């Protein structure tokens, strides 16, 4: 397959390149190229906007009799995307840009025109000052005068703004402090109100609990000399700060206790609780427990203690007699 990749061609000995006919093409011939719009433009026919970077199949030709420093200038033909109107623009090597020629207007062209005008005026002034020293002095005097006028106008505008504004900084600071003070007072009042409401709710709840559970309230404290441990069962006076419901419950409780058990302060309060023990033998007579004559709980306690001692003595004597009987039977 190497014979198909020949780079050299065979030239016969009688080959004459001058005899080859030349292709005659017109100088203003056109080529079809693919390009993008170099700037934003607007069609004059339909008003369609064509943005920079939009692709077109354009026709390209060389502009006749126009050169810039020996560089040719090219013209491009495109069609509007909406109405198919023809738009033309050409290259501008002097400004390294493109120039709109026909069919559309370039957007933001006003700014470019102003810049060009300023450059032109500056160039003319430099040309005048190049060979005319008096013109240079005149221009400097005009520039200094114009600068002074601009400064004066600026100062007048500043003074006018200050007269119209009249900003009182001290007043603004004082107003801000007053607002801050009022805000703090308002927060303090809200905190106090919330605290008061919480205390009122807790107090009301405590009163309700006291009314519901009044029977468990303690009586008023008394001195140790005047009070007894059992006085709480017969106390009829309500505690300070208690309602009528607690008093009624206490009275009912004490009355039911007196009906079932009896009062501790009456005669023979605990006498009914003592049971007499019968003697086991006639020889041993245990001491008889008699009801306590005194009404104090201490006497009642002493009488119950005597009864217990007598009962222990009887049990001991009976156990001794039984042991004697067992010993006699063993000896027999």
C-alpha positions in Angstrom: 0.0 0.0 0.0 3.0 2.3 0.1 2.7 3.1 -3.6 -0.5 5.0 -2.9 1.3 7.5 -0.6 3.6 9.1 -3.1 4.5 12.7 -2.4 6.5 13.4 -5.5 5.0 13.5 -9.0 6.6 12.7 -12.3 7.5 15.6 -14.5 8.3 14.6 -18.1 11.5 16.0 -19.8 9.5 18.3 -22.1 7.5 19.9 -19.3 7.1 23.7 -19.6 5.2 25.5 -16.8 4.7 28.6 -18.9 2.4 26.7 -21.2 -0.1 26.1 -18.3 -3.1 28.4 -18.8 -3.8 30.8 -15.9 -7.2 31.0 -14.3 -8.6 34.5 -14.7 -10.9 35.4 -11.8 -12.4 38.9 -11.2 -10.7 41.0 -8.5 -14.0 41.8 -6.8 -14.9 38.1 -6.4 -16.8 37.1 -3.2 -16.2 34.2 -0.9 -18.7 32.6 1.6 -17.3 32.6 5.1 -18.6 31.8 8.6 -18.3 34.6 11.1 -19.8 36.2 14.2 -21.3 39.6 14.6 -18.5 41.9 15.8 -20.8 44.3 17.7 -24.4 44.8 18.8 -26.5 46.2 16.0 -30.2 46.9 15.2 -31.8 46.3 11.8 -33.2 49.5 10.2 -35.9 47.6 8.3 -37.6 45.6 11.1 -35.9 46.9 14.3 -34.6 43.4 15.2 -31.6 43.4 17.6 -28.6 41.4 16.6 -26.3 40.8 19.5 -22.5 40.4 19.4 -21.3 36.9 18.8 -24.3 35.7 16.7 -23.1 33.5 13.9 -23.8 34.1 10.2 -22.9 32.7 6.8 -21.5 35.9 5.3 -20.1 36.9 1.9 -16.7 38.4 1.9 -15.1 40.7 -0.7 -12.1 43.0 -1.0 -12.9 46.7 -1.1 -11.4 48.3 -4.3 -9.2 51.3 -4.1 -9.0 51.3 -0.3 -5.9 50.5 1.6 -4.5 51.4 5.0 -0.7 51.2 5.1 -0.8 48.6 2.4 -3.4 46.5 4.2 -6.5 45.6 2.3 -10.0 46.4 3.7 -12.7 43.7 3.5 -16.4 44.0 3.3 -19.0 41.5 4.7 -22.6 41.0 3.7 -25.0 39.3 6.2 -28.8 39.1 6.4 -31.2 40.0 9.2 -32.5 37.0 11.1 -36.0 38.3 11.0 -36.7 40.2 7.7 -33.7 38.9 5.7 -32.6 42.5 4.9 -29.0 42.9 3.8 -26.5 44.4 6.3 -22.9 45.3 5.4 -19.9 46.3 7.5 -16.2 46.4 6.8 -12.9 46.2 8.7 -11.3 49.3 10.2 -7.5 48.5 10.7 -6.8 52.1 11.7 -8.8 51.7 14.9 -8.5 47.9 15.1 -12.3 47.7 14.9 -15.2 47.2 12.4 -17.2 50.0 10.8 -21.0 49.8 10.1 -21.8 50.6 6.5 -25.4 49.9 5.5 -28.6 48.2 6.7 -28.3 48.6 10.5 -27.2 51.0 13.3 -24.5 50.1 15.8 -25.6 50.2 19.4 -23.6 52.3 21.9 -22.3 54.3 19.0 -22.9 57.6 20.7 -20.3 56.9 23.4 -17.8 56.0 20.8 -18.5 59.2 18.8 -18.0 61.3 21.9 -14.7 59.7 22.6 -13.6 60.2 19.0 -14.6 63.9 19.2 -12.6 64.4 22.4 -9.6 62.8 20.8 -9.9 65.0 17.7 -10.1 68.2 19.8 -7.2 67.2 21.9 -5.1 66.5 18.8 -6.0 69.9 17.3 -5.0 71.7 20.5 -1.6 70.0 20.6 -1.0 70.9 17.0 -1.8 74.6 17.7 0.5 74.7 20.8 3.4 73.0 18.9 4.5 76.2 17.1 2.7 79.0 19.0 3.9 79.7 22.5 1.2 82.5 23.0 -1.5 79.9 22.4 0.0 77.7 25.1 -0.2 80.6 27.6 -3.8 81.3 26.6 -4.8 77.8 27.0 -3.2 77.6 30.5 -5.0 80.8 31.6 -8.3 79.4 30.4 -7.7 76.1 32.2 -6.8 77.8 35.5 -9.8 80.1 35.2 -12.2 77.2 34.5 -10.8 75.3 37.4 -11.3 78.1 39.8 -14.9 78.5 38.6 -15.6 74.8 39.1 -14.2 75.0 42.7 -16.3 78.0 43.5 -19.5 76.3 42.2 -18.7 73.2 44.2 -18.2 75.2 47.4 -21.5 77.0 46.8 -23.3 73.7 46.3 -21.8 72.4 49.6 -22.9 75.4 51.5 -26.4 75.3 50.1 -26.7 71.6 51.0 -25.5 72.4 54.6 -28.1 75.2 55.0 -30.9 73.0 53.7 -29.9 69.9 55.7 -29.2 71.4 59.2 -28.5 68.1 60.8 -28.5 68.3 64.6 -26.2 65.5 65.7 -26.6 66.2 69.4 -30.3 66.0 69.0 -30.1 62.7 67.1 -27.9 61.2 69.9 -30.2 62.4 72.6 -33.2 61.0 70.8 -31.5 57.7 70.4 -30.7 57.7 74.2 -34.3 58.5 75.1 -35.5 55.7 72.9 -33.1 53.3 74.5 -34.1 54.4 78.0 -37.8 54.0 77.2 -37.1 50.5 75.8 -35.3 49.5 79.0 -38.2 50.9 81.2 -40.7 49.0 79.1 -38.8 45.7 79.4 -38.5 46.3 83.2 -42.2 46.9 83.6 -43.0 43.7 81.6 -40.6 41.7 83.8 -42.3 43.1 86.9 -45.8 42.4 85.6 -44.8 38.8 84.7 -43.3 38.2 88.1 -46.4 39.6 89.9 -48.7 37.4 87.8 -46.6 34.3 88.5 -46.7 35.1 92.3 -50.4 35.6 92.2 -51.0 32.3 90.4 -48.7 30.5 92.9 -50.6 32.1 95.9 -54.0 31.2 94.5 -52.9 27.6 93.9 -51.5 27.4 97.5 -54.8 28.6 98.9 -56.7 26.0 96.8 -54.5 23.2 98.0 -54.9 24.4 101.6 -58.7 24.4 101.2 -58.7 20.9 99.7 -56.2 19.4 102.3 -57.2 21.4 105.4 -57.4 18.4 107.7 -53.6 17.9 107.4 -52.8 21.4 108.6 -50.8 21.6 111.8 -52.2 23.3 114.9 -50.6 26.4 116.3 -47.4 25.8 118.2 -47.5 26.0 122.0 -44.9 25.9 124.7 -43.7 22.5 125.8 -45.0 23.0 129.4 -48.6 23.6 128.3 -48.9 21.1 125.5 -49.1 17.3 125.5 -48.5 14.8 122.6 -52.2 13.8 122.7 -53.6 17.4 122.6 -53.7 17.3 118.8 -56.6 14.8 119.0 -58.8 17.1 121.1 -57.9 20.5 119.7 -60.9 22.4 118.5 -59.4 25.8 117.8 -58.4 26.3 114.1 -54.9 27.4 113.1 -54.3 31.0 112.1 -54.8 31.7 108.4 -57.1 28.6 107.9 -60.5 28.8 106.4 -63.8 27.6 107.8 -63.7 24.4 105.9 -60.5 23.2 107.8 -62.2 24.0 111.1 -65.3 22.0 110.3 -63.3 19.0 109.3 -61.2 19.1 112.5 -64.3 19.3 114.7 -65.9 16.4 112.9 -62.7 14.3 113.2 -62.4 15.0 116.9 -66.1 14.2 117.6 -65.8 10.8 115.8 -62.7 10.0 117.8 -64.5 10.8 121.1 -67.5 8.7 120.1 -65.4 5.6 119.2 -62.6 5.8 121.8 -63.4 8.6 124.3 -61.5 11.5 125.6 -58.1 11.1 127.1 -58.7 13.7 129.7 -61.7 12.0 131.3 -61.7 9.8 134.4 -60.3 6.4 133.7 -59.3 7.1 130.2 -57.2 4.0 129.7 -58.8 1.9 132.5 -61.1 0.2 130.1 -58.1 -1.1 128.1 -56.7 -3.1 131.1 -57.8 -6.7 131.4 -57.6 -8.6 134.7 -55.6 -11.8 134.8 -57.1 -14.7 136.9 -54.7 -16.5 139.1 -53.6 -20.0 138.1 -53.5 -21.4 141.7 -55.1 -20.4 145.0 -51.8 -20.2 146.8 -50.3 -17.5 144.6 -52.5 -14.4 144.5 -51.3 -12.0 142.0 -51.8 -8.3 142.7 -55.0 -7.0 141.3 -54.8 -4.2 138.8 -57.2 -1.5 139.7 -58.3 1.3 137.4 -56.2 4.3 137.7 -57.8 7.0 139.7 -55.9 9.8 138.2 -56.7 11.2 134.9 -53.2 11.6 133.7 -51.7 9.4 131.1 -48.6 8.7 133.2 -50.7 7.0 135.9 -52.3 4.9 133.3 -49.0 3.8 132.0 -47.7 2.8 135.5 -50.8 0.7 136.1 -50.4 -1.2 132.9 -46.7 -1.8 133.8 -47.7 -3.3 137.1 -50.2 -5.6 135.4 -47.5 -6.9 133.1 -45.1 -7.6 136.0 -47.7 -9.5 137.8 -48.5 -11.6 134.8 -44.8 -12.4 134.4 -44.6 -13.5 138.0 -47.5 -15.9 137.6 -46.0 -17.4 134.5 -42.7 -18.0 136.4 -44.4 -19.7 139.4 -46.4 -22.0 137.1 -43.3 -23.0 135.3 -41.5 -23.8 138.5 -44.3 -26.0 139.8 -44.3 -27.9 136.6 -40.5 -28.5 136.8 -41.0 -29.9 140.4 -43.7 -32.3 139.3 -41.5 -33.6 136.5 -38.6 -34.1 138.9 -40.8 -36.1 141.4 -42.0 -38.4 138.7 -38.4 -39.1 137.6 -37.3 -40.0 141.1 -40.2 -42.5 141.5 
